[in-house]
Amino acid sequence: MKPLILISNDDGINSPGIQYLALKLKRIAEIIVVAPDREQSAVGHSLTMNKPLRVIPFRKNGEFFGYAVNGTPADCVKIALTTLLDRKPDMVVSGINHGQNTAINILYSGTVSASTEGMLFGIKSIAFSVASHNWELEMETASDFALEVVKKALEIDFPSDTFLNVNIPAVDKKSIKGIKVTQVGSGYWKDFYVKRKDPFNRDYYWFSGEYYESENEINNDDIAVKNNFVSVTPIKYQLTNFEEMKLFAGFENENKQDNTD
């Protein structure tokens, strides 16, 4: 029996990235697509709590493609794993996202969060992104590398607290130098908001920013992609800063009640 792969993304079910990913992975697996009905970029790991979710069959070129959900990427994976699927998938794959998800972008990315949700369910999970926001970009190259990584990942056991974040350069296949296993870089955004006027002369603000790539680091995701390597980064979330727990030891106290009569 072929492995079952759940596919989601944050660019929306009609994006070219998810279409190419689904077509390539069909060669080696049974797939089910459950993705947002519209773009949900930079929503992080948010979940929908105050409105009902609707799951609508979605057709592409006259054929059933998957299910469109009016929610976030994490919503899509969660409802698929708990409600829609009749068996646990062997892998959760998210992407192929338009725009690289390296360094600090990992925290904001809905693409990465879809894979994080899969990991939280104890399933092998991978997020794929290509380093371009151009929806006209040819996706054969990125989807070929996604297929290669998925094939290898199906053959190994993942630690239960780890998923893979993969970033692919936006160049032709001949220009890609290979695949590197990397660490998360220290790139960051210098954020700002552009003030504008609406037709009624009221102020509004449009989020913007400038990205500063990681520098002076060896083997990080930003630098690998910049140098035309496919970056494969094992991600593990450990939120407790164990090294600094002693610093805050003075916060502790014990509420001792006098139990004497």
ZIGIPE-V976873 format. One line per field, one symbol per residue. ss: DSSP state (h for helix, s for strand, l for the rest). A space follows every 10 residues. Layout:
ss=???
//
This chain:
ss=llssssssll lllllhhhhh hhhhhlllss ssssssllll llllllllll llllssssss llsssssssl llhhhhhhhh hhhhllllll ssssssssll llllhhhhlh hhhhhhhhhh lllsssssss lllllllllh hhhhhhhhhh hhhhllllll llssssssll llhhhllsss slsllllsss ssssssslll llssssssss ssllllllls hhhhhhllss ssssslllll lhhhhhhhhh hlllllllll l
//
